Amino acid sequence: MRPLITIENLCMDFNGTQALKKINLEVMEGEVIGIIGRSGAGKTVLMHLIRGVDQAPTSGRVVYHVALCNACEWVDVPSRAGERCPKCNGTLEAADVDLWNEANENLKRRVMRRTAIMFQRTFALYGNDRVIENVLKALDDVNYPPERSINRAADLLDEVRLSHRMMHIARDLSGGEKQRVVLARQLAKEPFFLFADEPTGTLDPDTATLVHTMLKSASRTKDMGMMITSHFPSVITDVADRAILLSDGEIVKEGIPSEVVGHFMKSMANMEQIEKVSAGKDIIIARDVVKRYLSVDRGVIKAVNGVSFAIPEREIFGIIGKSGAGKTTLSRIIAGIIEPTSGELNVRIGDDLVDMTKPGIEERGRAKGYIGLLHQEYDLYPHRTVLDNLTDAIGLEFPKELAIRKAIITLRMAGFTEEKSRELLSRYPSQLSEGERHRVALAQVLIREPRIVILDEPSGTMDPITKVDVKQSILTSRHEMDETFVVVSHDMDFVKDLCDRLALMRGGKIVHIGPTSEVLASLEEDEKKVMHPSAS
């Protein structure tokens, strides 16, 4: 293998804070590099600089070693130098492109056209278009011959195992299906290098494994290099040829993925024992809740199909299931964001039961003020500091000294140390990692002091160590503030040590509800029967 990308002394500063410190790395042609590290370690910043996204580095260089066709602007891998251009039959010539050198702006544009990126927590699809139309638009962007584009789009959907969804509207897909459409769109560009930034952070384990397999297969069959960031050790060990561990902007270990992951996991902390709390009266009561949608392609969709349950005060209640099971829809009904088609949902406020199916300031409006929801696709105010995002930007006006005190307390509850909390207050969202932004969004919910907190996929962008911190914070918050939590998740490791009870959803129904250990044991037994049907 020949070197494809050379990174030399790469540094990146944000307002005097070093996000990357003298990164030196060589990526070989066709190699899959895995980058692991805690949230805020610098993974996304490094990937964006290597791709040529966002602002230039403070210092250092990113050099692509490529083969250029000066007749048609085609760019290929360095081993093709001296060969004929596959597009115009011209001659490919070896060249080194210093990506962030302003004099190379045209060459940078040509190189970027031959690479692709899957951004973190964004599906970047045309939501109102059909799946195949999304792929056709990607082919059109790279001037693929129109007479062959339909067959090519169908082939790409075959590769990501979505042929059975090609005529569906993109917005109606599950998260895992959307991510596979994104992958098909990126592969349509025929890149020689793919960047994948936390591509499976918000997917259930089975769907994540499927996407990992597809990424690895695409790399091997297309001779495509890849850089993948993740805080999930399994992603790095499953997909990467070589791994690097980032910590506070520096490479602290590099080598065989299993060894690098092992080094990373050594820093896992054990959860402290939190004193048990006693549950109170039922604070959420649902009876036969139904939510149906009408889809042009799929007819009547029963997103939630007759569920009943009760959640007592101070319980941490988990809702689990695969993508598309109805978890998020149910959580939004509890939060009062959407109305059920039928059924009954009551929330206890003080001594009163409030009917969440009835609009009005004395009904649903009264309860919503005491319910906090962290959406799976959360957002922060981009032009406001973290302190502003936690106070006046969301309508909470404190004297400055009290605002700082309250913000730090809440950021600590979201998993930051006190020192890190103080450091973050003056930063803007763009200066945070995705995992840090997610925890600030969690703090934005907690700072309102809700009685009920609903967390939709809270662990998707968190590394294993941060997950422990956040689990600890939720347990502490429940203990000290008498809060009730509803946690929607596909992350079994996250809910196992956190939730008191679980509800397992399939096809819009709750198929099992009970103590966490009991539901997880049942789920494990079901999966064994699926894998080994003769054993049952």
N, C-alpha and C positions, 0 to 999 in steps of 0.2 A: 504493500500500500504506500502511496505517495502522500506527503503532507498536503492537505487541502486548505486549512486555515491555521494561521499562526497568530497567537495573541501575545503581545510583548508589553510588559510593565503597565497593564491597563489599570487606570485609577478613575474613580468617579466620586465626586463630592457633591453633597446637597447642603447648601447653607453652612459650610464649614464642617459638616459631618461626613466622614468617609464611608461610602457604601461599598466601594471596592478598593482593595489595597494591593497594587502591583501584582496583578494576575498574569501569570505566564503559563501558556498552554498550547499544545499542538494537537490539532484534530486531523486524523488521517482520512483519506478518500474512502468512502463507504463505511466508515466507522460509526457506531452508535455510542455516544457519550451520555452518561447519566450524571446529573448534578443533584445532589441531595444536601439537605441542610435545614435548619430551623426556619420558621417564618421570620423574615427580616435579615436573613443571612446574606442576601445579595443575588439570589438565583435568577430572578426575573430581570434585574438590572443588567447582569452579565449577558443573559440571552439576548436582550434587546440591543445591546451594544454590538454584539457579534452579528446580529441580523442587519443592523443599520437603522434601527427604529429609535424614535425619540431624539434626545439631544446628544451632542457629541461628548466623548469622554473628557474628563479633566486633563488627562495625559495618557500616553501610551498609544499603541497601534493595533489594529485588526487587519491582517493581510490575508487576502484570498489568493491562492495559487491556482490559476485557471488556464483554460485554453480558449482563445478568442477567435471568432470569425469576423474579420473586419468588413466583409462583404455584406453580411446580413444581420450583424450584431448578436449572433448566437453565442452563448457562453457554455462551456462544458468543463468537465473535470480535467485535471492536469495530465492524466495518463493518455488523454486523447490528442495531445499536442502532436502535430505532424500528420494527423489523419484528415480525411475529408469531412467537411461540415455536413451533418445529416439533413440540413434544411436547404442549402443552396449549392452544395458540392464544392464550396470554396475550401481553403486550407486553414486548419485550426493552428494558431500560434500560441506558444506558452507566454504567460504574462503574470505579473504580480500586481494585485490591486490593493493599495492602501485605502481601505474603505472610508475612513473619516477624513482623508486629505481633501480639502475643498477643490483642489485642482482635478480630482478624479470623480466629480459629480456624475458625469455621464456614464463612466465605468461602474460606479456604485449602483446607478439605476439598472444597468444591464445585469449585474450580479444579483441584485435583489429580485429581479424578474424571474430568475432561475432558482430561487429559494422560496420556501413557503413557511408559514407560521400558524400554529393553532394557539390562539391567545387563551389565557386563563379565565375561566368563568364567563366566557362569552361565546354564544353559538354563531353570531355573525351570519344569519340566514335571512333570506327574503321571506318573512313569516307568512305572507298571504299567497305565496306562490307554491306550486306543487314541488315535491322533492326533486323530480327529474328536471324541472325548470331551474331549480337552484344550481344543479350541476351543469346544465346547458349554459347558464350565464357565466359560470367559471370557465368553461371551454371557450366561449365567445371572447372573454377577456384576454385569452392567450392566442386569439386568432386561429383557433382550430378549424380545419376545413368544414364548412357548414354541412356539406353533403354526407360527412361521416360522423357528425357530432351526436346524432341520436344513438347510434350503435355504441359509440364511445361512452356516452353517459350511462347507458344501460350496463355496459361492462364494468364501469366504476362502481355502480350500485351493487352489482354482483360481488365485487371484491369486498365490499363492506357489509355484505349480507343484508341488503335492504331492498332487494328486488320486489318483495311483497309490500313495500310501502311507497313505491315510486310515484303513484298517483295521489298520495295523501298531501294535504296542505301542511306545510312545514311547521306551523305553529301548533298543530294538533299532535305532534310527535312527543314521545317521552324524552327526558333528558339524554338518555343513552342513545336513542335513535337520532336525535339532533346532532350529537357529537359525531356520530358516524357519517352523517351528511356533510358535516364540516370537513371530516377527513377525506371524503370523496371529492369535495371541492378543491382541497389542497393538492390531492394527487392528480387532479385534472391539469394542473400546471406543469406536470412532469418535472418536478424539482430534482436537482442533484443533491439537495440538502433540505431537510425538514426540521423546523424548530417546534417542539411541543411543550408548552408551558402548563404543567399540572393538568394534563388532558383528561384525567379521570377522577379528579378530586371530589366531584359531587355525584358520582355514579355509584350504584349499588355494586357489591363485590363481583357478582356474576357478570354484569355488563362491563365493569371495569376490566375484568380478565379478558373478555371478548375484544375490547378495544386494544388492550396491550398486545394480544395475539395478532391483531390486524396491523398494528404499527410495526411489529417485528417482521411480519410477513412482507409488508410493503418494502421495508428496508432491504430484505434479502432478495426478493424477486426483481426489484427495480434497481438494485445496486445503488441505493440511495443512502447517503449518510444522514445521521439524525442526532439532534441534541434534545434530550428530554429532561425537564426538571420535575422533581417530585419530593414530597416529604413522606411518601409511602415507600417503605423499604422494598416491598414486593415488586413495585414498578421497576425499580433500578435493577434488581436481581433478575427479573423476568426478561427485560428488554435490552439492557445495556451490555456492550462489550467491555467497556471500561468506565469507571466511576470516579468522580471527585467529590469530596466533602467540603462544603463552604461553611465557614463560621466567622461571623462579623466581617464579611467582605474579603476573607483570605482563604486560599486553598490550604487546608490542614492535613489532608490525606488524599492520595490518588492511587488507583490500581484496580485490582480485581473487585468487581461489584460486591460480592459476598463479604470480602474483608473490609471494604469501606463502609458498608452498611453495618457490619458488626461493630466497628469502631463508633459509628454514630449512635447505635442503640445502647452502648455502654453508659451513656449519660442520662438514660431514662431514670426518672425518679419514682420512688414508691409513694403512693397516695397516703397522706396522713389519715388517721382514723378520725372521722367526724362523729360527734355524739349523735346517736339516733334521735329522730324527732317523732313525736306522736302525731298521727293524722287527725284532722278535725272533721267537721261536718262536710258533706259533699258540697263542692264549690262549682262543679260543672256536671250537669245531668243531661244526657242525650237519649232520646227515645225514637227509634225508627227513622233516623235522619237519612234523607234521600236527596241527591243532587244529580239531575240529568242535564246533559247538553245535547243540542241538535247539531250534527255535523253533516255537511253536504255529502261527503264521501262515505262516512261511517254510520250515518243514521243517528239513532238515539244512543248516546254514550252515557252509561251509568257510572259516573265518576265516584259517587258514594251511593251505596245501594242497601239502605236499611240497617244502619248501625246504631247500637245502643250501648251505653257505658256510663259510668259515674266516676268522677275524680274527686277525692277528698282534699281539703286544704292541706298544704305543705307536702303533698306527694309530688314526686318526679315521675311523670307518666310518659312512657315512650310509645311512639307509633312507628312501627317498622314495616318493611315490605319493599319489593323491587320497584324500579322506576315504572310509573304508570299505574301503581296499585290504588291510588286515591288518597295518599297521605297528605299531600299539600292542599288538595281541595278541602279535606276534612279540617285541617288546621285553620284554613281561612274562614270556614263556617264558624268555628269556635271563636275566632277573633272578631267576627261580625263584619268581615269584609264582603262576603257574599252570602246571599240568602239560600237556605235549602229549598228544594222543590217541594218537599213535604217533611213532616216529622216535627219534633219538638226539641229545642235546646235551651236550657235555662242556666244562668250564671248567678251565683250568690254574691250580692253586694251588700255588706253589712248583714242585716237579718232578712233582707228581701231577695226573692228569686226573680231575676229579670229575664223576660222572654226575648231571646236573641233573634227570633223570627219576626218580631214586630218592630218596625221603624219608629223613630220618634225620640225626643230628648229624654223622656221618662222610661223608655224601654231600651232598645239596643244602644242608643246614643249615650245613655247613662253608664252602661257597662263598659263601653269601648275605652273610656278614659282610664279604666283600671286594668286594661289588657295591653301588654306589650308584645309586639311581633317582630322578630328578625326574619325578614324574607330571605329565601334562597338567593334571589337576585337583588340584594340590597344596594343602596347607593348612599354616598356621602356628598355634601356640598363641596365641589372641587376647588372653589376659590375662597374657602374659609378654613381657618386653622382647625386643628383637632379640638382646641378649647372652645372655639366658636361652634363647631359641630355638636359639641356636647351641651351647649348652653343656649345663647340667644338665637342661633340659627334654627333651633327647633322650638323656639318660643319660651325657653326657660331663662328668665332674667334674674341673675344673682349679682350682688356686689362682687367686684373682681376678686377680692381675697377669698370669699366664700366659694365663688365659681371655681377657682383653682383647687381649693381644698376638696370640693365635691367631685370634681373631674378626676383628681388623682385617686380618691377612694374608689370611684367607679371603675377606672382603668385597671386598678389592682384586682377588682372583682372579675374583670375580663381576662385576667391571666398575665398582666404585665407586672414587673417589679416596680417598686416606688421610684427608683432611679430612672428606669426606662419611661415611666409614666410622665415624670417631670420633663424629660427630654422631648417627648412627643407633643406636648401641648402647643408648641409654636410651629409645628410642621403642618404642611398641607397634605391632603390625601395622595397626591401624585408622588410625594416623597416617601411614602410608606410602601412596604411590600403588600401583596394581596392578603397574606395572612394577618398582617398588622391592621390593614383596613377592615378586615372582617371582625377583628376583636374590638376595634373602635366602634363599629356598627353595633356590636353587642352591648358595649358600654352606653351607646346612645339610647338603647332600649332600657337598660337597667337604671339609668340616671333619673328616669321619670317615676321611679319607685312604684312599679305596677304590682297589683296583687297576683296577677296571672301572667306568666311569661311563656310565650310560644316561640320555640326556636326551630326553624325549618332548615335542616341539614347544617347544623352549626359547626361541624368538624371538617367540612369539605376542604378547607384551605389550611388546616392546621397540621403541623408536624406532630409525631407521637408524643414528644415532650410537652409541647404546648397543650395538646389534648389533656394531658394529666393536670396541667395548671388550670385549664378551664373547667374540667370536671370538679377540681378542688374548689374553684370559685363558685360554681353553681351550688355545690353542697353547702358551702359557707353562707352563701346568700339565702338559701332556703332556711338554714339554721338561725341566722341572725335577723332576717327580715320577714320571716313567715311567708315567703313567696311560694307559689305553686308553679311548677314547670311542666309544660307539655313539649316533649322533644321529638321532633320528626327526623328520622335518620335511617340510613341504610348501613351505618357503620356499627357492626355488632360489638366490636371491641370498645367503642365509645359508650354504648348504652349498657354494656354488661356490668360495669362497676358503678354506674351512675343512677340508673332508673330503678324505682321500687317495683313497678309493674310495667308490662309491655302489652300492646295490642298489635297483633300481626294482621296486616291487610293483604288481601288478594282480590283482584277484580272488583274493587269498590266495597268489599265486605270485610268485616272483622271475623277472621276464621279461628282465632285463638286469643284469649285474654287471660292474664294471670301474672303471678310473680315472675320477675325477669328470668331467673334460673330455669323455671319450669317451661316458659315459652321458648327460650333459646335451646333447651334440650329437645323439645318437641320439633323445633325447626331443623335441628341437626339430624334427628331421626328421619324426618321427611326427605331431606336431601340424600341420605344414605339409600332410602328406598328408590329414589329416582335414579341414582347412579347404579344401584344393584337390585333391580326389580325382583330377581329370583329369590333374594334373601327374605322378601316379605311373603 
